[in-house]
């Protein structure tokens, strides 16, 4: 039996995982909340985009960055809808290798783009508080477009090698993934081959994109706090901080589960599978909502 389990082969598909032990209540108790959440986040973010596009008074840097964030959230949601709802509505757990590789490419790309947009929004807050009189001349539409394009290309470029690296592997018979969607750090553990290159490259991606973005956001908030504390009026201090509260909440909601999930997959082998699954859903669903 052990010899059979250790046999290497090129698997035709992976099996996705729902919430363990809850198969009998997927349809009524679990699928309906997921369906409602997807409807709310898709309609809500679409309304945001429609309002910003149709209202000329909102064609300002802050709202342009918000529309970028909404687009990234919509992309992330649309990519994961088929497999998540497929499990809970139709009990369809199987996903082909190519479909899995394509899904993880878009999930990680949109995640990196969202991280970049959060960094741009932190820059917007910093410039608005630190250089209010030069705000319009610093954050011009042309400059915003260039920064947005650079970060989109960065997100796509660093993730592009990942599916091709995964295609070189052979996968073992234990091909059951930990989530109801595909992630690089989850898929590569299914390989029978040496995954050292993928593991190192994955850490490089996290450090050079998400890690760097997070550090720059922290730096921007240190500068913002230093500037706010230099303001003599308490009313003006509160007004300045209020401009960043919603962004700070979005940063915490995005980075906390994302970093936690990455750490658990690489170093938390003894962690509860339910914790991984719930953290994965928080990472994908809560920030867009």
C-alpha positions as CSV (number, residue, x, y, z in Angstrom):
1,X,0.0,0.0,0.0
2,X,2.9,2.4,0.9
3,X,4.5,1.7,-2.5
4,X,1.4,2.6,-4.3
5,X,0.9,5.8,-2.4
6,X,4.5,6.9,-3.1
7,X,4.2,6.2,-6.9
8,X,4.9,9.3,-8.9
9,X,2.6,10.3,-11.8
10,X,1.3,13.3,-13.6
11,X,-2.1,13.8,-12.0
12,X,-4.9,14.9,-14.3
13,X,-6.7,16.9,-11.6
14,X,-6.7,18.2,-8.1
15,X,-9.5,17.9,-5.6
16,X,-10.6,21.1,-3.8
17,X,-11.7,21.1,-0.2
18,X,-14.7,22.7,1.4
19,X,-15.2,23.0,5.2
20,X,-14.3,19.6,6.7
21,X,-17.1,17.7,8.3
22,X,-19.8,19.9,6.9
23,X,-20.6,18.2,3.7
24,X,-24.2,17.4,4.7
25,X,-25.0,21.1,5.3
26,X,-23.1,22.7,2.4
27,X,-26.2,23.4,0.3
28,X,-28.4,25.2,2.9
29,X,-26.1,26.5,5.7
30,X,-22.9,27.3,3.9
31,X,-23.7,27.9,0.2
32,X,-26.3,30.6,0.8
33,X,-24.0,32.9,2.8
34,X,-21.3,32.5,0.2
35,X,-23.7,33.3,-2.6
36,X,-25.0,36.4,-0.8
37,X,-21.5,37.6,-0.1
38,X,-20.5,37.3,-3.7
39,X,-23.6,39.1,-4.9
40,X,-23.0,42.0,-2.4
41,X,-19.3,42.4,-3.2
42,X,-19.8,42.3,-7.0
43,X,-22.8,44.6,-7.0
44,X,-21.2,46.9,-4.4
45,X,-17.9,47.3,-6.1
46,X,-19.6,47.7,-9.5
47,X,-21.7,50.5,-8.1
48,X,-18.6,52.2,-6.8
49,X,-17.0,52.1,-10.2
50,X,-20.2,53.3,-11.9
51,X,-20.6,56.3,-9.5
52,X,-16.9,57.3,-9.8
53,X,-17.1,57.1,-13.6
54,X,-20.3,59.1,-14.0
55,X,-19.7,61.8,-11.4
56,X,-17.0,64.3,-12.7
57,X,-16.5,65.7,-9.2
58,X,-15.1,62.3,-8.2
59,X,-12.4,62.3,-10.8
60,X,-9.7,62.9,-8.2
61,X,-6.7,60.8,-7.1
62,X,-8.4,59.4,-4.0
63,X,-11.4,58.1,-6.0
64,X,-9.2,56.9,-8.8
65,X,-7.3,54.8,-6.4
66,X,-10.6,53.6,-4.9
67,X,-11.8,52.5,-8.4
68,X,-8.5,50.6,-8.9
69,X,-9.0,48.8,-5.6
70,X,-12.6,47.9,-6.6
71,X,-11.4,46.5,-10.0
72,X,-8.8,44.4,-8.2
73,X,-11.4,43.1,-5.7
74,X,-13.8,42.3,-8.5
75,X,-11.1,40.4,-10.4
76,X,-10.1,38.4,-7.3
77,X,-13.8,37.6,-6.6
78,X,-14.7,36.6,-10.2
79,X,-11.7,34.2,-10.4
80,X,-12.7,32.3,-7.2
81,X,-16.4,32.2,-7.7
82,X,-16.6,29.1,-10.0
83,X,-14.7,26.8,-7.6
84,X,-16.0,28.0,-4.3
85,X,-19.7,28.0,-5.3
86,X,-19.1,24.8,-7.4
87,X,-18.2,23.0,-4.2
88,X,-21.0,24.3,-2.0
89,X,-23.8,24.3,-4.6
90,X,-23.0,21.4,-6.9
91,X,-20.4,19.4,-4.8
92,X,-18.0,19.7,-7.7
93,X,-14.5,19.3,-6.2
94,X,-12.4,18.4,-9.2
95,X,-10.3,21.0,-11.0
96,X,-7.9,20.2,-13.9
97,X,-4.2,21.1,-13.6
98,X,-4.3,23.8,-16.2
99,X,-7.4,25.4,-14.7
100,X,-5.8,25.3,-11.3
101,X,-2.6,26.9,-12.6
102,X,-4.6,29.6,-14.3
103,X,-6.7,30.3,-11.2
104,X,-3.7,30.6,-8.9
105,X,-2.0,32.9,-11.4
106,X,-4.9,35.3,-11.4
107,X,-5.5,35.1,-7.6
108,X,-1.9,35.9,-6.8
109,X,-1.7,38.6,-9.6
110,X,-4.8,40.4,-8.4
111,X,-3.6,40.1,-4.8
112,X,-0.3,41.8,-5.6
113,X,-2.1,44.5,-7.6
114,X,-4.4,45.1,-4.6
115,X,-1.3,45.4,-2.4
116,X,0.1,48.0,-4.8
117,X,-3.1,50.0,-4.8
118,X,-3.1,50.1,-1.0
119,X,0.4,51.5,-1.2
120,X,-0.7,54.1,-3.7
121,X,-3.6,55.0,-1.4
122,X,-1.1,55.4,1.5
123,X,0.9,57.7,-0.7
124,X,-2.3,59.7,-1.4
125,X,-2.9,60.1,2.3
126,X,0.7,61.1,3.0
127,X,0.7,63.8,0.2
128,X,-2.7,65.1,1.3
129,X,-1.5,65.7,4.8
130,X,2.2,66.4,4.3
131,X,2.0,68.6,1.2
132,X,-1.7,69.8,1.0
133,X,-0.9,72.8,-1.2
134,X,1.1,70.8,-3.7
135,X,-1.3,67.8,-3.7
136,X,-2.8,68.5,-7.2
137,X,0.6,69.2,-8.8
138,X,2.2,66.0,-7.3
139,X,-0.6,63.5,-8.0
140,X,-1.6,64.3,-11.5
141,X,-3.8,62.0,-13.6
142,X,-0.9,61.2,-15.9
143,X,1.4,60.3,-13.0
144,X,-1.3,58.2,-11.4
145,X,-1.9,56.3,-14.7
146,X,1.9,55.6,-15.0
147,X,2.1,54.3,-11.4
148,X,-1.0,52.2,-11.9
149,X,0.4,50.6,-15.1
150,X,3.8,49.9,-13.5
151,X,2.2,48.1,-10.5
152,X,-0.2,46.1,-12.7
153,X,2.8,45.0,-14.9
154,X,4.7,44.2,-11.7
155,X,1.9,42.0,-10.4
156,X,1.6,40.1,-13.6
157,X,5.3,39.7,-14.3
158,X,6.4,38.3,-11.0
159,X,3.6,35.7,-10.9
160,X,3.9,34.7,-14.6
161,X,6.8,32.1,-14.0
162,X,4.8,30.3,-11.3
163,X,2.4,28.2,-13.4
164,X,5.3,27.2,-15.7
165,X,7.4,26.1,-12.8
166,X,4.5,24.1,-11.4
167,X,3.9,22.4,-14.8
168,X,7.4,20.8,-14.6
169,X,6.4,18.8,-11.5
170,X,4.9,15.4,-11.2
171,X,2.1,15.2,-8.6
172,X,1.4,12.4,-6.1
173,X,-1.8,10.5,-5.5
174,X,-2.5,12.6,-2.4
175,X,-3.7,15.5,-4.6
176,X,-6.3,17.0,-2.2
177,X,-5.8,20.7,-1.8
178,X,-6.4,22.6,1.5
179,X,-8.8,25.2,0.0
180,X,-11.7,25.5,-2.4
181,X,-9.4,27.4,-4.8
182,X,-5.8,27.0,-5.9
183,X,-2.9,28.8,-4.2
184,X,0.8,28.4,-5.2
185,X,2.0,27.5,-1.7
186,X,-0.7,24.8,-1.5
187,X,-0.3,23.3,-4.9
188,X,3.5,23.0,-4.8
189,X,3.2,20.8,-1.7
190,X,1.4,18.2,-3.8
191,X,4.5,17.7,-6.0
192,X,6.6,14.6,-5.8
193,X,9.5,16.6,-7.1
194,X,12.0,18.9,-5.3
195,X,10.1,22.2,-4.7
196,X,13.1,24.2,-3.4
197,X,13.1,26.5,-6.4
198,X,9.4,27.2,-6.2
199,X,9.6,27.7,-2.4
200,X,12.5,30.2,-2.7
201,X,10.8,32.0,-5.6
202,X,7.5,32.2,-3.7
203,X,9.3,33.8,-0.7
204,X,11.1,36.2,-3.1
205,X,7.7,37.3,-4.5
206,X,6.2,37.9,-1.1
207,X,9.3,39.8,0.2
208,X,9.8,41.9,-2.9
209,X,6.1,42.9,-3.4
210,X,3.8,42.4,-0.5
211,X,6.5,42.7,2.1
212,X,8.0,45.8,0.5
213,X,4.6,47.4,0.0
214,X,3.7,46.8,3.7
215,X,6.9,48.3,4.9
216,X,6.4,51.4,2.7
217,X,2.9,51.8,4.0
218,X,4.2,51.6,7.6
219,X,6.8,54.2,6.7
220,X,4.1,56.5,5.2
221,X,2.0,56.2,8.4
222,X,5.0,57.0,10.5
223,X,5.5,60.2,8.5
224,X,1.7,60.9,8.6
225,X,1.6,60.5,12.4
226,X,4.7,62.7,12.8
227,X,3.0,65.4,10.7
228,X,-0.3,65.1,12.5
229,X,1.3,65.4,15.9
230,X,3.0,68.7,14.8
231,X,-0.5,70.2,14.2
232,X,-1.4,72.4,17.2
233,X,-5.2,72.3,16.8
234,X,-6.9,69.1,18.1
235,X,-9.7,69.5,15.7
236,X,-7.3,69.7,12.7
237,X,-5.5,66.6,14.1
238,X,-8.7,64.6,14.2
239,X,-9.7,65.8,10.7
240,X,-6.4,64.8,9.3
241,X,-6.4,61.3,10.9
242,X,-10.0,60.7,9.7
243,X,-8.9,60.8,6.1
244,X,-6.8,57.7,6.7
245,X,-9.0,55.6,9.0
246,X,-10.8,53.7,6.3
247,X,-7.5,53.0,4.4
248,X,-5.8,51.8,7.6
249,X,-8.7,49.3,8.2
250,X,-8.4,48.1,4.6
251,X,-4.7,47.5,5.1
252,X,-5.2,45.5,8.3
253,X,-8.0,43.4,6.7
254,X,-5.9,42.7,3.7
255,X,-2.4,42.0,5.0
256,X,-3.2,40.2,8.3
257,X,-4.9,37.1,6.7
258,X,-2.6,37.2,3.7
259,X,0.6,37.1,5.7
260,X,-0.9,34.7,8.2
261,X,-2.0,32.3,5.4
262,X,1.4,32.4,3.8
263,X,3.2,31.7,7.1
264,X,0.8,28.8,8.0
265,X,1.3,27.1,4.6
266,X,5.1,27.2,4.8
267,X,5.8,26.8,8.5
268,X,2.6,25.7,10.2
269,X,2.4,22.0,9.3
270,X,0.7,21.2,12.6
271,X,-1.9,23.9,12.4
272,X,-5.6,23.1,12.2
273,X,-7.0,22.6,8.6
274,X,-10.1,24.5,9.6
275,X,-7.9,27.5,10.6
276,X,-6.3,27.5,7.2
277,X,-9.6,27.3,5.4
278,X,-11.3,30.0,7.5
279,X,-8.2,32.3,7.1
280,X,-8.3,31.7,3.4
281,X,-11.9,32.8,3.2
282,X,-11.2,35.9,5.2
283,X,-8.3,36.7,2.9
284,X,-10.5,36.4,-0.2
285,X,-13.9,37.7,0.9
286,X,-13.6,40.2,3.7
287,X,-11.4,42.9,2.0
288,X,-13.7,43.1,-1.1
289,X,-16.8,43.2,1.1
